[in-house]
Amino acid sequence: VDWFGQPVPYDFIVDVSSAFDRKLEMLACHDSQRAWLRRQHGVDEYLDSCKRWSAERGKVIGTEYGEAFRQHTGHPYPHDNLLLEFLQS
């Protein structure tokens, strides 16, 4: 969701189930980010939130975990969805 509680639009979702445990391990390494989230926002469950959000996206595509992507197509960025083309090749 965005700052206003609205769903964030996405162009496609990638199945990240096979790499999800590793993703959480790497996210947990960001000690400075965790401290900042606690200090600035009173948030300390960011790993649980990541797991919950990824599970929600995974349900959309029928997998355990998914990660959604949205391409900025405004100037000066390319209008072709290069990431999607790469993933499909």
One Martini backbone bead per residue (centre of mass of N, CA, C, O) as a GRO file, in nm:
protein
   89
    1VAL     BB    1   0.101   0.033   0.014
    2ASP     BB    2   0.057   0.350   0.042
    3TRP     BB    3   0.041   0.642   0.225
    4PHE     BB    4  -0.297   0.614   0.174
    5GLY     BB    5  -0.377   0.291   0.158
    6GLN     BB    6  -0.316   0.215  -0.133
    7PRO     BB    7  -0.272   0.033  -0.388
    8VAL     BB    8   0.000  -0.071  -0.569
    9PRO     BB    9   0.083  -0.070  -0.874
   10TYR     BB   10   0.150  -0.326  -1.126
   11ASP     BB   11   0.293  -0.520  -1.392
   12PHE     BB   12   0.443  -0.756  -1.222
   13ILE     BB   13   0.514  -1.095  -1.100
   14VAL     BB   14   0.760  -1.267  -0.909
   15ASP     BB   15   0.892  -1.563  -0.824
   16VAL     BB   16   1.057  -1.593  -0.481
   17SER     BB   17   1.055  -1.863  -0.320
   18SER     BB   18   1.356  -1.980  -0.358
   19ALA     BB   19   1.476  -1.682  -0.223
   20PHE     BB   20   1.335  -1.587   0.044
   21ASP     BB   21   1.519  -1.663   0.282
   22ARG     BB   22   1.758  -1.496   0.178
   23LYS     BB   23   1.618  -1.225   0.176
   24LEU     BB   24   1.571  -1.212   0.484
   25GLU     BB   25   1.867  -1.231   0.564
   26MET     BB   26   1.954  -0.969   0.420
   27LEU     BB   27   1.754  -0.775   0.556
   28ALA     BB   28   1.866  -0.836   0.851
   29CYS     BB   29   2.152  -0.684   0.794
   30HIS     BB   30   2.003  -0.394   0.829
   31ASP     BB   31   2.060  -0.234   1.107
   32SER     BB   32   2.024   0.070   1.037
   33GLN     BB   33   1.732   0.041   0.936
   34ARG     BB   34   1.608  -0.068   1.192
   35ALA     BB   35   1.679   0.170   1.373
   36TRP     BB   36   1.530   0.380   1.203
   37LEU     BB   37   1.245   0.258   1.216
   38ARG     BB   38   1.222   0.277   1.522
   39ARG     BB   39   1.278   0.582   1.557
   40GLN     BB   40   1.078   0.708   1.329
   41HIS     BB   41   0.818   0.467   1.338
   42GLY     BB   42   0.800   0.217   1.540
   43VAL     BB   43   0.940  -0.014   1.366
   44ASP     BB   44   1.008  -0.397   1.396
   45GLU     BB   45   0.838  -0.584   1.160
   46TYR     BB   46   0.971  -0.599   0.866
   47LEU     BB   47   0.995  -0.905   0.815
   48ASP     BB   48   0.697  -0.974   0.847
   49SER     BB   49   0.598  -0.779   0.630
   50CYS     BB   50   0.748  -0.903   0.394
   51LYS     BB   51   0.616  -1.179   0.415
   52ARG     BB   52   0.323  -1.087   0.382
   53TRP     BB   53   0.349  -0.935   0.109
   54SER     BB   54   0.471  -1.176  -0.051
   55ALA     BB   55   0.229  -1.365  -0.008
   56GLU     BB   56   0.019  -1.190  -0.148
   57ARG     BB   57   0.159  -1.192  -0.426
   58GLY     BB   58   0.174  -1.498  -0.461
   59LYS     BB   59  -0.132  -1.553  -0.479
   60VAL     BB   60  -0.178  -1.414  -0.755
   61ILE     BB   61   0.034  -1.650  -0.896
   62GLY     BB   62   0.047  -1.928  -0.725
   63THR     BB   63   0.252  -1.871  -0.486
   64GLU     BB   64   0.419  -1.819  -0.201
   65TYR     BB   65   0.611  -1.593  -0.340
   66GLY     BB   66   0.619  -1.237  -0.428
   67GLU     BB   67   0.731  -0.978  -0.668
   68ALA     BB   68   0.671  -0.654  -0.747
   69PHE     BB   69   0.651  -0.455  -1.056
   70ARG     BB   70   0.733  -0.112  -1.164
   71GLN     BB   71   0.745   0.094  -1.442
   72HIS     BB   72   0.898   0.374  -1.545
   73THR     BB   73   0.765   0.572  -1.840
   74GLY     BB   74   0.900   0.827  -1.818
   75HIS     BB   75   1.089   1.072  -1.855
   76PRO     BB   76   1.382   0.912  -1.989
   77TYR     BB   77   1.253   0.645  -2.003
   78PRO     BB   78   1.175   0.361  -2.116
   79HIS     BB   79   0.878   0.207  -2.256
   80ASP     BB   80   0.999  -0.052  -2.229
   81ASN     BB   81   0.987  -0.368  -2.064
   82LEU     BB   82   1.288  -0.488  -1.987
   83LEU     BB   83   1.253  -0.680  -1.747
   84LEU     BB   84   1.034  -0.858  -1.865
   85GLU     BB   85   1.188  -0.944  -2.117
   86PHE     BB   86   1.422  -1.079  -1.965
   87LEU     BB   87   1.250  -1.286  -1.796
   88GLN     BB   88   1.124  -1.421  -2.070
   89SER     BB   89   1.412  -1.522  -2.208
   0.00000   0.00000   0.00000
